[in-house]
């Protein structure tokens, strides 16, 4: 993007491209197509509608929907008004959705048809919500989205938005069982753009970018912002549909895409993959969970394009390292196990328990200092102070740097499970299951899974005389937490291993499943 010095906040992205290439297609979704000029105008309408509704700077709005072009209207429109969008994970159970909306203090709640019934169940438990807006469906009780949006004019709303204002608030699971709101400022997200568009792929306006990961996730919403920043055409899909992804790559002549490894696996197993024309595809970027070398090699052979890897977190606004295509050798190699080197604006250190920097090759906690680091956790000063110290963010991941600065993820300091790119904390699952009347003790661990990278396993001690089946426990879990967090398998044991202080020795529980495998986060 030329004139980057003038592009400092999210709203500037659309302003710039509306002036430079207003007629170019910015976004396609279903049967709808938006030029950059159209998207700039519609986001102005959103900004003005928010202002007319009395939402000032710092107010929160929430969106619960499958992937939709309205996400970007709301994201950029809210950003122009200084309002903060809170995308809600559409896989959450009703009580979890209510927690996020209430924790954020959202005043307006945007909901699509697929989640309307869920929201009706919890509507009475959302005290801060003053208005529910129906996104692209008719409802006699709720406000219509287009009618609401188009009450606002096309003019700029006139709100002064600072680089240090919060641009969005994404929720990430917490070890205590409650998700935490990650406040990402405009400057956090904008700091990623030069690396993402130049170093990663040398994007240009002729590229066609596919967005299929969930927009509530940094891998989806953040990736969409990268594509719009580059000025290219972006194709948005409602969900991860392998057959549709393959069809879209061919018909829309997609050139760049970001996948998590589970999606790559689904694509390589799809019957259409051998007949798909991948000639337009020049780069697949992957990350968020482990990928087996044989799967990567198979995908490279099928797609016939470059592959690159990234590593990052929601708290770092996305990727902080990059492993370029030239390090991806068909025969494999030691650096294929790394997640690359830090971006130019990122410093990475490996430290011990006392915070002392460790030399190359020694395993410790990965910490990073970068303008991409979050503002903090919403209304959680203690949690923020625990991970942000003197500008350095403590990732909670363990790993090491080699002599050339390549980062290798070794293990997890915490017990987080990464399944299909989603972070799952055992404590949350354990808390949900421990209330079952048949359970005396429980531990939740991650075990290897060919499809998802890792899968949730519950190790259960039953009360004397109690009876419980695996199917019954999984069903019990699904009533209380999101389905993807529910155990995929259950082991029943006589007792759990504990140390002298009573802490469950999860490493011992995991060991039989991970023996001879690398348990990595990429």
For each residue, the residues with C-beta under 8 A, 3 or more apart:
1: 4 7 16 193 197 229 230 231
2: 20
3: 6 7 16
4: 1 7 194
5:
6: 3 12 16
7: 1 3 4 12 13 16 190 229
8: 12 163 186 187 190
9: 12 79 161 162 163 165 167 186 190
10: 13 75 76 79 80 167 186 189 190 225
11: 14 15 43 76 79 80 161
12: 6 7 8 9 15 16
13: 7 10 16 17 76 225 228 229
14: 11 17 18 26 36 39 40 43 76 228
15: 11 12 18 19 40
16: 1 3 6 7 12 13 19 20
17: 13 14 20 21 22 24 26 36 40 228 231
18: 14 15 22 36 37 39 40 41
19: 15 16 22
20: 2 16 17 231
21: 17 24 36 205 231
22: 17 18 19 35 36 37 40
23: 35 36 37
24: 17 21 35 36 205 231 233
25: 28 33 34 35 233
26: 14 17 34 35 36 38 39 228 233 234
27: 33 34 39 69 72 228 233 234 236
28: 25 32 33 34 233 234 235 236 252
29: 32 67 68 69 235 236 238
30: 69 238
31:
32: 28 29 69
33: 25 27 28
34: 25 26 27 28 38 39 42 69
35: 22 23 24 25 26 38 39
36: 14 17 18 21 22 23 24 26 39 40 231
37: 18 22 23 40 41
38: 26 34 35 41 42
39: 14 18 26 27 34 35 36 42 43 72 73 76 228
40: 14 15 17 18 22 36 37 43 44
41: 18 37 38 44 45 154
42: 34 38 39 45 46 73 77 149
43: 11 14 39 40 46 47 72 73 76 77 80
44: 40 41 47 48 77 80 152 153 154 155 156 157
45: 41 42 48 49 77 149 150 151 152 153 154
46: 42 43 49 50 73 74 76 77 78 80 81 149 152
47: 43 44 50 51 77 78 80 81 83 152 156 157 159
48: 44 45 51 52 81 151 152 153 155 157
49: 45 46 52 53 77 148 149 150 151 152
50: 46 47 53 55 59 61 77 78 81 83 108 152 157
51: 47 48 54 55 56 81 152 157 159
52: 48 49 151 152
53: 49 50 107 108 131
54: 51
55: 50 51 59 61 81 83 107 108
56: 51 59 82 83
57: 81 82 83 159 161 165
58: 82 83 84 165 166
59: 50 55 56 83 84 107
60: 83 84 85 86 104 105 106 107 169
61: 50 55 74 78 83 84 85 86 106 107 108 109 110
62: 85 86 87 88 100 101 104 106 108 109 110 129
63: 70 71 74 85 86 87 88 109 110 111 135
64: 88 90 97 109 110 111 112 115 118 119
65: 68 70 71 90 110 111 112 114 115 135
66: 90 112 114 238 239
67: 29 71 211 212 214 215 220 236 237 238 239
68: 29 65 71 112 135 136 215 236 238
69: 27 29 30 32 34 72 73 236
70: 63 65 73 74 110 135 136 145
71: 63 65 67 68 74 75 87 215 221 224
72: 27 39 43 69 75 76 224 228
73: 39 42 43 46 69 70 76 77 149
74: 46 61 63 70 71 77 78 85 110
75: 10 71 72 78 79 85 168 221 225
76: 10 11 13 14 39 43 46 72 73 79 80
77: 42 43 44 45 46 47 49 50 73 74 80 81 149
78: 46 47 50 61 74 75 81 83 84 85 168
79: 9 10 11 75 76 82 83 85 161 167 168 186
80: 10 11 43 44 46 47 76 77 156 157 159 161
81: 46 47 48 50 51 55 57 77 78 157 159
82: 56 57 58 79 159 160 161 165
83: 47 50 55 56 57 58 59 60 61 78 79
84: 58 59 60 61 78 104 166 167 168 169 183
85: 60 61 62 63 74 75 78 79 168 169
86: 60 61 62 63 100 101 104 106 168 169 170 171 181
87: 62 63 71 168 170 215 216 221
88: 62 63 64 92 97 100 101 171 216
89: 92 96 100 171 214 216 217 482
90: 64 65 66 114 115 214 216
91: 422 482 483 484
92: 88 89 96 97 100 482
93: 96 97 478 479 480 481 482
94: 97 98 118 121 122
95: 98 99 122 480
96: 89 92 93 99 100 179 481 482
97: 64 88 92 93 94 100 101 118 119 122
98: 94 95 101 102 122 125 126
99: 95 96 102 103 178 179
100: 62 86 88 89 92 96 97 103 104 171 179 181
101: 62 86 88 97 98 104 106 109 126 128 129
102: 98 99 105 125 126 127 128
103: 99 100 171 178 179 181 378 379
104: 60 62 84 86 100 101 169 181 378
105: 60 102 128
106: 60 61 62 86 101 109 126 128 129
107: 53 55 59 60 61 128 129 130 131
108: 50 53 55 61 62 129 130 131 132 133
109: 61 62 63 64 101 106 119 126 129 131 132 133
110: 61 62 63 64 65 70 74 132 133 135 145
111: 63 64 65 115 116 119 132 133 134 135 142
112: 64 65 66 68 115 116 134 135 136 137
113: 116 134 135 136 137
114: 65 66 90
115: 64 65 90 111 112 118 119
116: 111 112 113 119 120 134 137 139
117: 120 121
118: 64 94 97 115 121 122
119: 64 97 109 111 115 116 122 123 132
120: 116 117 123
121: 94 117 118
122: 94 95 97 98 118 119 125 126
123: 119 120 126 129 132
124:
125: 98 102 122
126: 98 101 102 106 109 122 123 129
127: 102
128: 101 102 105 106 107
129: 62 101 106 107 108 109 123 126 132
130: 107 108
131: 53 107 108 109 143
132: 108 109 110 111 119 123 129 141 142 143
133: 108 109 110 111 142 143 144 145 148
134: 111 112 113 116 137 138 139 142 143 144 145
135: 63 65 68 70 110 111 112 113 145
136: 68 70 112 113 145
137: 112 113 116 134
138: 134 144
139: 116 134 142 144
140:
141: 132
142: 111 132 133 134 139
143: 131 132 133 134 147 148
144: 133 134 138 139 147 148
145: 70 110 133 134 135 136 148 149
146: 149 150
147: 143 144 150 151
148: 49 133 143 144 145 151
149: 42 45 46 49 73 77 145 146 152
150: 45 49 146 147
151: 45 48 49 52 147 148
152: 44 45 46 47 48 49 50 51 52 149 157
153: 44 45 48
154: 41 44 45
155: 44 48
156: 44 47 80
157: 44 47 48 50 51 80 81 152
158:
159: 47 51 57 80 81 82
160: 82
161: 9 11 57 79 80 82 165 186
162: 9 165 186
163: 8 9 185 186 187 190
164: 185 186 187 375
165: 9 57 58 82 161 162 185 186
166: 58 84 169 183 184 185 375
167: 9 10 79 84 184 185 186 188 189
168: 75 78 79 84 85 86 87 184 189 221
169: 60 84 85 86 104 166 181 182 183 184 378
170: 86 87 181 182 184 216 217 218 221 314
171: 86 88 89 100 103 179 180 181 182 216
172: 179 180 182 313 314 315 423
173: 179 423 424 425 428
174: 177 178 179 180 383 425 428
175: 414 425 427 428
176: 427 428
177: 174 425 427 428 431 432
178: 99 103 174 428
179: 96 99 100 103 171 172 173 174
180: 171 172 174 377 378 380 383
181: 86 100 103 104 169 170 171 377 378 379 380
182: 169 170 171 172 314 315 374 377 378
183: 84 166 169 374 375 376 377 378
184: 166 167 168 169 170 188 189 314 317 374 375
185: 163 164 165 166 167 188 189 374 375
186: 8 9 10 79 161 162 163 164 165 167 189 190
187: 8 163 164 190 191 371
188: 167 184 185 191 192 317 371 372 373 374 375
189: 10 167 168 184 185 186 192 193 222 225 317 372
190: 7 8 9 10 163 186 187 193
191: 187 188 194 317 345 370 371 372
192: 188 189 195 196 222 226 317 318 319 343 372
193: 1 189 190 196 197 225 226 229
194: 4 191 197 198 199 344 345
195: 192 198 199 200 319 322 343 344 345
196: 192 193 199 200 201 203 226 229 318 319
197: 1 193 194 200 201 202 203 226 229 230
198: 194 195 202 203
199: 194 195 196 322 343 344
200: 195 196 197 203 283 285 308 310 319 322
201: 196 197 207 256 282 283 285 308
202: 197 198
203: 196 197 198 200 207 226 227 230 232 256
204: 207 230 231 232
205: 21 24 230 231 232
206: 232 255
207: 201 203 204 227 230 232 233 255 256
208: 232 233 234 235 252 253 254 255 256 280
209: 223 226 227 230 232 233 234 235 254 255 256 257
210: 234 235 237 245 248 249 252 254 256 257
211: 67 215 220 223 224 227 234 235 236 237
212: 67 220 236 237 239 240 241 245 257 259 263
213: 217 219 220 223 240 258 259 260 263 421
214: 67 89 90 217 219 220 239
215: 67 68 71 87 211 220 221 224
216: 87 88 89 90 170 171 220 221
217: 89 170 213 214 220 221 314 421 422
218: 170 221 222 312 313 314 317 318
219: 213 214 222 223 258 260 287 288 318 421
220: 67 211 212 213 214 215 216 217 223 224
221: 71 75 87 168 170 215 216 217 218 224 225
222: 189 192 218 219 225 226 317 318
223: 209 211 213 219 220 226 227 258 318
224: 71 72 211 215 220 221 227 228 234 236
225: 10 13 75 189 193 221 222 228 229
226: 192 193 196 197 203 209 222 223 229 230
227: 203 207 209 211 223 224 230 232 234 256
228: 13 14 17 26 27 39 72 224 225 231 234
229: 1 7 13 193 196 197 225 226
230: 1 197 203 204 205 207 209 226 227
231: 1 17 20 21 24 36 204 205 228
232: 203 204 205 206 207 208 209 227 256
233: 24 25 26 27 28 207 208 209
234: 26 27 28 208 209 210 211 224 227 228
235: 28 29 208 209 210 211 248 252 254
236: 27 28 29 67 68 69 211 212 224
237: 67 210 211 212 240 241 244 245 248
238: 29 30 66 67 68 241
239: 66 67 212 214
240: 212 213 237 245 263 266
241: 212 237 238 244 245
242: 245 246 263 266 267 269 270
243: 246 247 270 272
244: 237 241 247 248
245: 210 212 237 240 241 242 248 249 263 267
246: 242 243 249 250 267 270 272 273 276
247: 243 244 250 251 272 276
248: 210 235 237 244 245 251 252 254
249: 210 245 246 252 254 257 276 277 278 280 281
250: 246 247 253 276 277 278 280
251: 247 248
252: 28 208 210 235 248 249
253: 208 250 280
254: 208 209 210 235 248 249 257 280 281
255: 206 207 208 209 280 281 282 283
256: 201 203 207 208 209 210 227 232 281 282 283 285
257: 209 210 212 249 254 281 283 284 285
258: 213 219 223 284 285 286 287
259: 212 213 263 264 267 284 285 286
260: 213 219 263 264 286 287 288 289 420 421
261: 264 265 286 288 289 290 291 292 295 421 453 522
262: 265 266 289 420 421 451 452 453
263: 212 213 240 242 245 259 260 266 267
264: 259 260 261 267 268 284 286 291 295 296 299
265: 261 262 268 269 295 450 451
266: 240 242 262 263 269 270 451
267: 242 245 246 259 263 264 270 273 299 302
268: 264 265 273 295 298 299 302
269: 242 265 266 273
270: 242 243 246 266 267 273
271: 274
272: 243 246 247 275 276
273: 246 267 268 269 270 276 302
274: 271 302
275: 272
276: 246 247 249 250 272 273
277: 249 250 280
278: 249 250 281 302 303 304 305
279: 304
280: 208 249 250 253 254 255 277
281: 249 254 255 256 257 278 284 303 304 305
282: 201 255 256 305 306
283: 200 201 255 256 257 305 306 307 308 325
284: 257 258 259 264 281 299 303 305 306 307 308
285: 200 201 256 257 258 259 307 308 309 310
286: 258 259 260 261 264 291 307 308 309 310 522
287: 219 258 260 309 310 311 312 319 339 522
288: 219 260 261 418 421 522
289: 260 261 262 418 419 420 421 452 453 454 521 522
290: 261 418 453 454 518 519 520 521 522
291: 261 264 286 295 296 309 453 522
292: 261 295 296 450
293: 296 297 332 336
294: 297 298
295: 261 264 265 268 291 292 298 299
296: 264 291 292 293 299 300 307 328 336
297: 293 294 300 301 330 332
298: 268 294 295 301 302
299: 264 267 268 284 295 296 302 303 307
300: 296 297 303 304 305 307 328 330
301: 297 298 304 330
302: 267 268 273 274 278 298 299
303: 278 281 284 299 300 307
304: 278 279 281 300 301
305: 278 281 282 283 284 300
306: 282 283 284 325 328
307: 283 284 285 286 296 299 300 303 325 328
308: 200 201 283 284 285 286 322 323 324 325 328
309: 285 286 287 291 322 323 328 339 340 522
310: 200 285 286 287 318 319 321 322 323 339 340
311: 287 319 320 321 339 340 407 409 521 522
312: 218 287 316 317 318 319 320 321 372
313: 172 218 316 318 320 395
314: 170 172 182 184 217 218 317 318 374
315: 172 182 373 374 387 393 395
316: 312 313 319 320 368 370 372 373 374 393 395
317: 184 188 189 191 192 218 222 312 314 372 373 374
318: 192 196 218 219 222 223 310 312 313 314 372
319: 192 195 196 200 287 310 311 312 316 322 343
320: 311 312 313 316 342 343 346 348 368 370 372
321: 310 311 312 339 340 341 342 343 346 348 407
322: 195 199 200 308 309 310 319 340 341 343
323: 308 309 310 327 328 335 338 339 340 341 406
324: 308 327 328 340
325: 283 306 307 308 328
326:
327: 323 324 333 335 336 338 340
328: 296 300 306 307 308 309 323 324 325 336
329: 332 333 336
330: 297 300 301
331:
332: 293 297 329 336
333: 327 329 336
334: 337 338
335: 323 327 338 406
336: 293 296 327 328 329 332 333
337: 334 408 518 520
338: 323 327 334 335 402 406 407 408
339: 287 309 310 311 321 323 407 408 409 522
340: 309 310 311 321 322 323 324 327 406 407
341: 321 322 323 404 405 406 407
342: 320 321 346 347 348 368 405 407
343: 192 195 199 319 320 321 322 346 370
344: 194 195 199
345: 191 194 195 370 371 372
346: 320 321 342 343 368 369 370 372
347: 342 368 369 370
348: 320 321 342 366 367 368 401 405 407
349: 357 366 367 368 392
350: 357 358 362 363 364 365 366 367 399 400 401
351: 354 355 356 357 358 364 365 367
352: 355 356 358 364 365
353: 365
354: 351
355: 351 352 389
356: 351 352
357: 349 350 351
358: 350 351 352 362 363 364 400
359: 362
360: 400 401 402 403
361: 400 401 402 403
362: 350 358 359 400
363: 350 358 398 399 400 410 411
364: 350 351 352 358 398 399 400
365: 350 351 352 353 394 395 396 397 398 413
366: 348 349 350 395 397 398 399 407 409
367: 348 349 350 351 392 393 394 395
368: 316 320 342 346 347 348 349 373 392 393 395
369: 346 347 373 391 392 393
370: 191 316 320 343 345 346 347 373 393
371: 187 188 191 345
372: 188 189 191 192 312 316 317 318 320 345 346
373: 188 315 316 317 368 369 370 388 391 393
374: 182 183 184 185 188 314 315 316 317 377 388 393
375: 164 166 183 184 185 188
376: 183 380 381 384 388
377: 180 181 182 183 374 380 383 384
378: 103 104 169 180 181 182 183
379: 103 181
380: 180 181 376 377 383 384
381: 376 384 385
382: 385 386
383: 174 180 377 380 386 387
384: 376 377 380 381 387 388
385: 381 382 388 389
386: 382 383 394
387: 315 383 384 393 394 396
388: 373 374 376 384 385 391 392 393 394
389: 355 385 392 394
390:
391: 369 373 388
392: 349 367 368 369 388 389
393: 315 316 367 368 369 370 373 374 387 388
394: 365 367 386 387 388 389
395: 313 315 316 365 366 367 368
396: 365 387 412 413 414 416
397: 365 366 409 412 413 521
398: 363 364 365 366 409 410 411 412 413
399: 350 363 364 366 407 408 409 410 411
400: 350 358 360 361 362 363 364 407 408 410
401: 348 350 360 361 405 406 407 408
402: 338 360 361 405 406 408
403: 360 361
404: 341
405: 341 342 348 401 402
406: 323 335 338 340 341 401 402
407: 311 321 338 339 340 341 342 348 366 399 400 401
408: 337 338 339 399 400 401 402 520
409: 311 339 366 397 398 399 520 521 522
410: 363 398 399 400 520
411: 363 398 399 519
412: 396 397 398 415 416 519 521
413: 365 396 397 398
414: 175 396 425
415: 412 425 426 427 445 446 506
416: 396 412 423 424 425 426 446
417: 423 424 425 426 444 445 446 454 456
418: 288 289 290 421 422 423 424 446 453 454 521
419: 289 422 424 446 449 452 453 454 455 456 484
420: 260 262 289 451 452 453 484
421: 213 217 219 260 261 262 288 289 418
422: 91 217 418 419 484
423: 172 173 416 417 418
424: 173 416 417 418 419 428 429 446 456 484 485
425: 173 174 175 177 414 415 416 417 428 429
426: 415 416 417 429 430 443 444 445 446 506
427: 175 176 177 415 430 431 444
428: 173 174 175 176 177 178 424 425 431 432 481 485
429: 424 425 426 432 433 444 456 458 477 481 485 486 487
430: 426 427 433 434 442 443 444
431: 177 427 428 434
432: 177 428 429 435 477 480 481 485
433: 429 430 436 439 442 444 458 460 473 476 477 480 487
434: 430 431 439 442
435: 432 439
436: 433 439 468 473 476
437: 463 466
438: 462 463 466 467 468
439: 433 434 435 436 442 460 461 462 463 466 468
440: 461 462 463 464 466
441: 460 461 495 496
442: 430 433 434 439 458 459 460 461
443: 426 430 458 459 496 504 506 509
444: 417 426 427 429 430 433 456 457 458 459 487
445: 415 417 426 456 457 459 506 509 510 513
446: 415 416 417 418 419 424 426 454 455 456 457 510 519
447: 454 455 457 489 510 513 514
448: 453 454 455 513 514 517
449: 419 452 453 454 455 488
450: 265 292
451: 262 265 266 420
452: 262 289 419 420 449 455
453: 261 262 289 290 291 418 419 420 448 449
454: 289 290 417 418 419 446 447 448 449
455: 419 446 447 448 449 452 488 489
456: 417 419 424 429 444 445 446 485 486 487 488
457: 444 445 446 447 487 488 489 490 491 513
458: 429 433 442 443 444 473 477 487 489 490 491
459: 442 443 444 445 490 491 493 496 509
460: 433 439 441 442 468 473 490 491 492 493
461: 439 440 441 442 492 493 494 495 496
462: 438 439 440 466 467 468 492
463: 437 438 439 440 466
464: 440
465:
466: 437 438 439 440 462 463
467: 438 462
468: 436 438 439 460 462 472 473 492
469: 472 473
470: 473 474 487 489 490
471: 474 475
472: 468 469 475 476
473: 433 436 458 460 468 469 470 476 477 487 490
474: 470 471 477 478 486 487 488 490
475: 471 472 478 479
476: 433 436 472 473 479 480
477: 429 432 433 458 473 474 480 481 485 486 487
478: 93 474 475 481 483 486
479: 93 475 476
480: 93 95 432 433 476 477
481: 93 96 428 429 432 477 478 485 486
482: 89 91 92 93 96 485 486
483: 91 478 486
484: 91 419 420 422 424
485: 424 428 429 432 456 477 481 482
486: 429 456 474 477 478 481 482 483
487: 429 433 444 456 457 458 470 473 474 477 490
488: 449 455 456 457 474
489: 447 455 457 458 470
490: 457 458 459 460 470 473 474 487
491: 457 458 459 460
492: 460 461 462 468
493: 459 460 461 496
494: 461
495: 441 461
496: 441 443 459 461 493 504 505 509
497: 504 505 508 509
498: 502 503 504 505
499: 502 503 505
500:
501:
502: 498 499
503: 498 499
504: 443 496 497 498 509
505: 496 497 498 499 508 509
506: 415 426 443 445 509 510
507: 510 511
508: 497 505 511
509: 443 445 459 496 497 504 505 506
510: 445 446 447 506 507 513 514 519
511: 507 508 514 515
512: 515
513: 445 447 448 457 510
514: 447 448 510 511 517 519
515: 511 512
516:
517: 448 514
518: 290 337
519: 290 411 412 446 510 514
520: 290 337 408 409 410
521: 289 290 311 397 409 412 418
522: 261 286 287 288 289 290 291 309 311 339 409
